């Protein structure tokens, strides 16, 4: 026996994308990513890790030496942050990106995005 079915979907893609592009969601994602990659940021006093500006999908380390530390593979002290690395966000990706995705999903599941009408 065959059953033929036709289905129609009326998803308003621009409206849905506008909700995902919400500043609150993007700022949450940036703050969460900063939290997750912080153990990979070289640490002496903690200023490099803690002195940041978080904007939607953007994290800016504002210490004057931040760019040099990020780009240079130095002999980092590992006593405070054993995972310290240049390009700390890239170094964190394999282990922390799945956690970020889960946090973002939890944010959505808990009503952080108003995906209804």
PyMOL commands that set and color helices and strands:
alter all, ss='L'
color gray80, all
select helices_A, chain A and resi 13-20+23-40+47-50+66-71+88-109
alter helices_A, ss='H'
color red, helices_A
select strands_A, chain A and resi 52-55+58-61
alter strands_A, ss='S'
color yellow, strands_A
deselect
rebuild
show_as cartoon
